[in-house]
Amino acid sequence: MCDDRAARFLRETPLWKLQAPTLGLKAAEGIELWLKLEHLQVSGSFKARGMMNRLLAHDIPASGVVVASGGNAGIATAAAARALGVRCEVFLPGVSPEAKRARLRALGAEVVVVGEQYADALAACLARQRETGALLTHAYDQSEVVAGAGTLGREIEQQGGLPDSVLVSVGGGGLIGGLAAWFEQRSRVVALEPERAPTLFRARQAGEPVDVEVGGVAADSLGARRIGAIAWEITQRQVRDALLLSDEAIRAAQLWLWKELKLAVEPAAALPLAALQTGAYVPRAGEKVCLVICGANVDPASLA
């Protein structure tokens, strides 16, 4: 993204370097943990990068833009649309929390709640796009969206150098697709998914993307029913590990980040810490591990 409008819209988010004991971890000697605080991004998540990139790549019709989302992609699209002065319509599933709906309305988006899961909202969104001719912004499976997410990898490397490993949450796969494409195995990119929303894990078992049942504490942001085609192709070449984490571990990590570091993040952002706390991922001695803290669109009351 070289457009000046993107530079004015996006933030360079902090990279916080900590030793393992600071995160309450007993780890091998010399482990360095990097927290990429992308939850401080415009719109509260990494999604702002891809959504603005998508909008800037196209002439936007009078009918504006339309997107289906569990919340974060919609918020990012609405924020980008407001910055560009265009209309935005967002389709949400019933699982989306009221805090995200309120944020969308505050950004001036037209909000439509339909069905229970992301796939229901996507079907309604696609029908609406055919009706109005609006520019469709997909939450994770468009080349501009994945490329925009990849700028996060570039920023990490510019700020801290090359990490040995990058732990990243996976829903539809836009973020891991962008990061894996950027790092190209120069760093080990590790996919983390909830046990109750294992799109990449199940695709690997089946040998191709398949629909899965989704639910659990992170379903509002990691609730895609199927891994995206772009992410599937990239991760087949660039990502070795796809790990699963329980809702209990995710929730414990989310609360730890709030209580100990005062980082108010959504469950999806807590998977990297959960992977370390549970031992699902065990760094080797001297490893530099980057934890992508991907989103903060959370109801503060849920952190009590």
Phi, psi and omega per residue, in radians:
M1 nan 1.895 3.138
C2 -1.937 -0.084 3.135
D3 -1.101 2.328 -3.130
D4 -1.051 -0.508 3.141
R5 -1.145 -0.631 3.077
A6 -1.169 -0.727 -3.141
A7 -1.104 -0.648 3.119
R8 -1.285 -0.496 -3.058
F9 -1.439 -0.759 -3.024
L10 -1.507 2.749 3.052
R11 -1.898 2.591 2.891
E12 -1.482 1.952 -3.052
T13 -1.521 2.653 -3.037
P14 -1.197 2.644 2.953
L15 -1.983 1.982 -3.016
W16 -1.836 2.050 -3.097
K17 -1.730 2.208 -3.074
L18 -2.344 2.749 2.980
Q19 -1.530 2.688 -3.051
A20 -0.934 -0.741 -3.124
P21 -1.052 -0.462 3.123
T22 -1.093 -0.509 3.101
L23 -1.679 0.275 3.100
G24 1.251 0.440 -3.059
L25 -1.902 2.395 2.960
K26 -1.667 1.827 -3.026
A27 -2.256 2.989 3.118
A28 -1.052 2.760 -3.040
E29 -1.056 2.410 3.008
G30 1.371 0.194 3.100
I31 -1.139 2.286 3.060
E32 -2.019 2.209 -3.117
L33 -1.897 2.250 3.095
W34 -1.911 2.123 3.036
L35 -1.733 1.968 3.067
K36 -1.529 1.867 -2.960
L37 -1.480 1.097 -3.088
E38 -1.309 -0.159 3.038
H39 -1.184 -0.209 3.083
L40 -1.562 0.069 3.119
Q41 -1.165 2.726 2.982
V42 -0.850 2.365 -3.123
S43 1.334 -0.012 3.045
G44 1.459 0.224 3.089
S45 -2.858 2.942 3.111
F46 -1.085 -0.315 -3.043
K47 -1.019 -0.446 -3.114
A48 -1.014 -0.572 -3.109
R49 -1.104 -0.880 -3.094
G50 -1.263 -0.641 -3.089
M51 -1.196 -0.760 3.082
M52 -1.127 -0.688 3.112
N53 -1.044 -0.733 3.112
R54 -1.096 -0.816 -3.091
L55 -1.163 -0.681 -3.112
L56 -1.242 -0.326 -3.100
A57 -1.447 -0.083 -3.029
H58 -2.393 2.684 2.920
D59 -1.332 2.207 -3.051
I60 -1.658 2.176 -3.110
P61 -1.225 2.977 -3.139
A62 -1.070 -0.485 3.115
S63 -1.291 -0.117 3.019
G64 1.446 -2.536 -3.105
V65 -2.150 2.695 3.139
V66 -2.423 2.493 -3.076
V67 -2.613 2.565 2.956
A68 -1.854 2.452 -2.999
S69 -2.801 2.664 2.929
G70 -1.339 -0.183 3.111
G71 2.591 -0.951 -3.003
N72 -1.177 -0.764 3.115
A73 -1.145 -0.627 3.093
G74 -1.137 -0.784 3.124
I75 -1.086 -0.745 3.136
A76 -1.143 -0.733 3.111
T77 -1.131 -0.739 3.132
A78 -1.106 -0.704 3.122
A79 -1.141 -0.742 3.116
A80 -1.157 -0.715 3.129
A81 -1.098 -0.731 3.113
R82 -1.111 -0.697 3.130
A83 -1.100 -0.546 -3.123
L84 -1.657 -0.098 3.103
G85 1.305 0.621 -3.140
V86 -2.124 2.796 -3.106
R87 -1.285 2.595 -3.138
C88 -2.462 2.318 3.079
E89 -2.153 2.281 -3.042
V90 -2.154 2.223 3.081
F91 -1.769 2.163 -3.099
L92 -2.075 2.588 3.005
P93 -1.448 2.848 3.134
G94 -1.051 -0.425 -3.120
V95 -1.247 -0.247 -3.100
S96 -1.174 2.378 -3.098
P97 -1.300 2.705 -3.121
E98 -1.088 -0.543 3.130
A99 -1.048 -0.668 3.133
K100 -1.296 -0.615 3.092
R101 -1.116 -0.763 3.132
A102 -1.090 -0.688 3.124
R103 -1.103 -0.705 3.129
L104 -1.100 -0.791 -3.140
R105 -1.112 -0.658 3.120
A106 -1.129 -0.485 3.109
L107 -1.452 -0.032 3.103
G108 1.569 0.165 -3.140
A109 -1.381 2.636 2.976
E110 -1.535 2.145 -3.008
V111 -1.887 2.255 3.080
V112 -2.168 2.089 3.118
V113 -1.753 2.173 -3.077
V114 -2.550 2.386 3.105
G115 1.202 -2.951 -3.108
E116 -1.944 -0.563 -3.063
Q117 -2.028 2.917 -3.129
Y118 -0.962 -0.712 -3.108
A119 -1.034 -0.584 3.106
D120 -1.173 -0.784 3.128
A121 -1.122 -0.662 3.141
L122 -1.116 -0.755 3.135
A123 -1.049 -0.765 3.127
A124 -1.166 -0.658 3.120
C125 -1.107 -0.770 -3.137
L126 -1.106 -0.680 3.088
A127 -1.110 -0.726 3.129
R128 -1.144 -0.689 3.130
Q129 -1.098 -0.706 3.105
R130 -1.117 -0.573 -3.114
E131 -1.296 -0.719 -2.997
T132 -1.801 -0.366 -3.065
G133 1.353 0.223 3.115
A134 -1.106 2.757 3.073
L135 -1.268 2.164 3.135
L136 -1.489 2.199 2.996
T137 -1.918 2.039 -3.136
H138 -1.530 2.495 -3.065
A139 -1.071 -0.470 -3.050
Y140 -2.729 -0.162 -2.958
D141 -2.094 0.887 2.978
Q142 -2.322 2.546 -3.018
S143 -1.058 -0.689 -3.129
E144 -1.179 -0.589 3.140
V145 -1.199 -0.790 3.127
V146 -1.160 -0.732 3.116
A147 -1.098 -0.690 3.094
G148 -1.079 -0.750 3.086
A149 -1.068 -0.570 -3.141
G150 -1.127 -0.383 3.102
T151 -1.128 -0.349 3.052
L152 -1.125 -0.690 3.086
G153 -1.104 -0.763 3.099
R154 -1.038 -0.728 -3.116
E155 -1.158 -0.710 3.080
I156 -1.012 -0.827 -3.099
E157 -1.160 -0.662 3.111
Q158 -1.144 -0.636 -3.076
Q159 -1.395 -0.692 -2.985
G160 -2.188 -0.062 -2.977
G161 1.550 -2.868 -3.049
L162 -1.619 2.047 3.061
P163 -1.276 2.767 3.057
D164 -1.305 -0.621 -3.129
S165 -2.540 2.674 3.132
V166 -2.273 2.084 3.137
L167 -1.722 2.161 -2.997
V168 -2.453 2.388 3.103
S169 -1.277 2.611 -3.106
V170 -2.244 2.275 2.952
G171 -2.092 -1.609 3.023
G172 -1.437 -0.346 3.015
G173 1.856 0.088 -3.127
G174 -1.078 -0.725 -3.102
L175 -1.231 -0.864 -3.124
I176 -1.166 -0.559 3.080
G177 -1.081 -0.796 3.133
G178 -1.162 -0.730 -3.127
L179 -1.200 -0.753 -3.137
A180 -1.142 -0.633 3.096
A181 -1.164 -0.627 3.127
W182 -1.237 -0.879 -3.023
F183 -1.344 -0.470 3.038
E184 0.822 0.809 3.107
Q185 1.192 0.134 2.981
R186 -1.230 -0.488 2.960
S187 -2.157 2.652 3.108
R188 -1.456 1.918 3.130
V189 -1.607 2.164 -3.050
V190 -1.961 2.163 3.139
A191 -1.487 2.288 -3.138
L192 -2.155 2.237 -3.119
E193 -2.353 2.625 2.981
P194 -1.180 2.564 3.074
E195 -0.999 -0.498 -3.076
R196 -1.657 0.156 3.061
A197 -2.615 1.060 -2.958
P198 -1.630 1.111 -3.023
T199 -1.129 -0.818 -3.127
L200 -1.275 -0.738 -3.132
F201 -1.013 -0.820 -3.135
R202 -1.210 -0.627 3.086
A203 -1.062 -0.675 3.127
R204 -1.199 -0.632 3.078
Q205 -1.118 -0.681 -3.078
A206 -1.489 -0.304 -3.089
G207 1.467 0.095 3.128
E208 -2.917 2.786 3.094
P209 -1.032 2.353 3.124
V210 -2.398 2.747 3.058
D211 -1.315 2.476 3.084
V212 -2.271 2.729 2.992
E213 -1.345 2.383 -3.109
V214 -2.168 2.583 3.108
G215 -3.039 -2.951 3.060
G216 1.677 -3.057 -2.965
V217 -1.187 -0.401 -3.086
A218 -1.890 0.269 -3.018
A219 -1.153 -0.431 -3.128
D220 -1.205 -0.487 3.134
S221 -2.027 -0.392 3.075
L222 -2.009 0.752 -2.993
G223 -1.816 0.274 3.062
A224 -1.092 2.463 -3.116
R225 -1.437 -0.327 -3.070
R226 -2.570 2.468 3.087
I227 -1.125 2.461 3.139
G228 -1.151 2.658 -3.105
A229 -1.108 -0.686 -3.133
I230 -1.163 -0.827 3.135
A231 -1.100 -0.667 3.128
W232 -1.048 -0.801 -3.109
E233 -1.142 -0.763 -3.105
I234 -1.199 -0.811 -3.071
T235 -1.203 -0.461 3.058
Q236 -1.046 -0.570 -3.110
R237 -1.642 -0.536 -2.898
Q238 -2.012 -0.231 -3.039
V239 -2.136 2.106 -3.119
R240 -1.531 -0.722 -2.946
D241 -1.849 2.281 2.998
A242 -2.245 1.922 -3.014
L243 -1.948 2.598 3.138
L244 -1.917 2.539 -3.132
L245 -2.313 2.526 -3.113
S246 -1.352 2.745 3.054
D247 -1.025 -0.663 -3.123
E248 -1.090 -0.747 3.139
A249 -1.182 -0.682 3.134
I250 -1.126 -0.818 -3.130
R251 -1.116 -0.723 3.124
A252 -1.084 -0.720 3.132
A253 -1.184 -0.692 3.101
Q254 -1.044 -0.816 -3.135
L255 -1.182 -0.623 3.108
W256 -1.095 -0.767 -3.140
L257 -1.057 -0.630 3.123
W258 -1.310 -0.862 -3.025
K259 -1.235 -0.635 -3.043
E260 -1.683 -0.587 -3.087
L261 -2.037 -0.069 -3.106
K262 1.022 0.658 3.028
L263 -1.756 1.913 -3.137
A264 -1.554 1.740 -3.056
V265 -2.230 2.793 3.111
E266 -1.413 2.870 -3.096
P267 -0.938 -0.689 -3.110
A268 -1.014 -0.521 -3.114
A269 -1.365 -0.205 -3.050
A270 -1.643 -0.121 -3.094
L271 -1.044 -0.699 3.127
P272 -1.041 -0.769 3.097
L273 -1.165 -0.696 3.115
A274 -1.031 -0.659 3.127
A275 -1.090 -0.635 3.106
L276 -1.338 -0.747 -3.101
Q277 -1.121 -0.607 -3.108
T278 -1.537 -0.212 -3.055
G279 1.429 0.157 3.060
A280 -1.068 -0.613 3.016
Y281 -2.143 2.173 -3.107
V282 -2.036 1.896 3.121
P283 -1.185 2.659 3.062
R284 -1.540 2.918 -3.132
A285 -0.978 2.316 3.084
G286 1.368 0.081 -3.061
E287 -1.298 2.464 3.011
K288 -1.744 1.949 -3.022
V289 -1.974 2.133 3.123
C290 -1.724 2.122 3.083
L291 -1.750 2.047 -3.135
V292 -1.493 1.921 3.115
I293 -1.607 1.665 -2.746
C294 -1.548 -0.333 -3.066
G295 -2.814 2.678 -3.070
A296 -2.311 0.328 -3.139
N297 -1.457 1.423 -3.023
V298 -2.325 2.553 3.025
D299 -1.291 2.042 -3.102
P300 -0.965 -0.504 -3.137
A301 -1.100 -0.434 -3.113
S302 -1.300 -0.166 -3.111
L303 -1.690 0.039 -3.138
A304 -1.243 nan nan
